[in-house]
């Protein structure tokens, strides 16, 4: 029987050891459950943050697209304005050329008139001065008397 009591004592010790192991396993399982629930909470928060980031990204992309469309519209408007200004500048350039042409024609006409006036003045000064008219009359009457003598 002493062997039986030793076996019983060994079995009691093993049972006590298994009891401690089971207790430690229970604690470990409990801690793992706590960790698991904390991880689930963190994952839920992270999923929510990811969803918010996706919404923000989509909103930013929409704003970029809207801005791009508005920029294209503004670009077209500015391009049309530039075209209009170019047309106005072309018309103004044509008008300026017309004015320049008229100016040079006027200057040319003035020069021709000045030359003609100077020539006429020179010619007329001999005809219109009283002394010259007297000489012309005398010369003319002298030529007539010579003709009548002949």
C-alpha positions in Angstrom: 0.0 0.0 0.0 2.7 2.4 0.4 3.0 2.3 -3.3 -0.6 3.2 -3.7 -0.3 6.1 -1.4 2.8 7.3 -3.4 0.8 6.9 -6.6 -2.1 8.8 -5.1 0.2 11.6 -3.9 1.8 11.8 -7.4 -1.6 11.8 -9.0 -2.8 14.5 -6.5 0.3 16.6 -7.4 -0.3 16.1 -11.1 -4.0 17.1 -10.6 -2.9 20.2 -8.8 -0.4 21.0 -11.5 -3.1 20.4 -14.2 -5.4 22.6 -12.2 -2.9 25.4 -12.2 -2.3 24.9 -15.9 -6.1 24.9 -16.5 -6.4 28.1 -14.4 -3.5 29.7 -16.4 -5.2 28.6 -19.6 -8.5 30.2 -18.5 -6.6 33.4 -17.7 -4.9 33.3 -21.0 -8.1 32.7 -22.8 -9.7 35.5 -20.9 -6.9 37.9 -21.8 -7.0 36.7 -25.4 -10.8 37.5 -25.4 -10.1 41.0 -24.1 -7.3 41.5 -26.7 -9.6 40.2 -29.4 -12.4 42.6 -28.4 -9.9 45.5 -28.3 -8.6 44.5 -31.7 -12.2 44.3 -33.0 -12.8 47.8 -31.6 -9.6 49.1 -33.2 -10.5 47.5 -36.5 -14.0 49.1 -36.4 -12.4 52.5 -35.7 -9.9 52.0 -38.5 -12.6 50.9 -40.9 -14.6 54.0 -40.0 -11.5 56.2 -40.6 -10.8 54.4 -43.9 -14.4 55.0 -44.9 -14.1 58.7 -44.0 -10.8 59.0 -45.9 -12.4 57.4 -48.9 -15.3 59.9 -48.7 -12.8 62.7 -48.4 -10.8 61.4 -51.3 -14.0 61.2 -53.4 -15.0 64.7 -52.4 -11.5 66.0 -53.2 -11.6 64.3 -56.6 -15.1 65.7 -57.3 -13.8 69.2 -56.4 -10.8 68.8 -58.7 -13.0 67.7 -61.5 -15.4 70.6 -60.9 -12.5 73.0 -60.8 -11.1 71.5 -64.0 -14.4 71.9 -65.8 -14.7 75.5 -64.5 -11.1 76.2 -65.6 -11.8 74.8 -69.1 -14.9 77.1 -69.3 -12.9 80.1 -68.1 -10.1 79.2 -70.6 -12.6 79.1 -73.5 -14.1 82.5 -72.4 -10.6 84.0 -72.2 -9.7 82.5 -75.6 -12.8 84.0 -77.1 -12.0 87.4 -75.6 -8.5 87.2 -76.9 -9.9 86.4 -80.4 -12.2 89.4 -80.1 -9.4 91.6 -79.1 -7.3 90.4 -82.0 -10.1 91.1 -84.4 -10.5 94.6 -82.9 -6.8 95.2 -83.2 -6.9 94.1 -86.9 -9.7 96.5 -87.6 -7.8 99.3 -85.8 -4.7 98.5 -87.8 -6.7 98.7 -91.0 -8.2 102.0 -89.9 -4.7 103.3 -88.9 -3.4 102.3 -92.4 -6.3 104.2 -93.9 -5.6 107.2 -91.8 -1.9 107.0 -92.7 -2.8 106.7 -96.4 -5.1 109.7 -96.2 -2.4 111.7 -94.3 0.2 111.0 -96.9 -2.2 111.8 -99.7 -3.0 115.0 -98.0 0.7 115.9 -97.5 1.3 115.0 -101.2 -1.6 117.1 -102.3 -0.4 120.0 -100.1 3.1 119.7 -101.6 1.7 119.7 -105.2 -0.5 122.7 -104.3 2.4 124.5 -102.7 4.6 123.9 -105.8 1.7 125.0 -108.1 1.1 128.1 -105.9 4.8 129.0 -106.0 4.9 128.6 -109.8 1.7 130.5 -110.3 2.9 133.2 -107.9 6.2 133.5 -109.8 4.3 133.7 -113.1 1.6 135.9 -111.9 4.0 138.3 -110.2 5.3 139.3 -113.6 1.8 139.7 -115.0 0.2 141.4 -112.1 2.6 144.1 -111.1 1.7 147.5 -112.5 5.1 148.2 -113.9 5.2 144.8 -115.7 1.7 145.4 -117.0 2.8 148.8 -118.4 5.8 147.2 -120.1 3.6 144.5 -121.6 1.1 147.0 -122.9 3.8 149.1 -124.4 5.5 146.1 -125.9 2.2 144.9 -127.2 1.3 148.3 -128.7 4.8 148.7 -130.1 4.5 145.3 -131.9 1.1 146.3 -133.3 2.5 149.5 -134.7 5.4 147.5 -136.3 2.9 145.2 -137.9 0.8 148.0 -139.1 3.9 149.7 -140.7 4.7 146.7 -142.6 
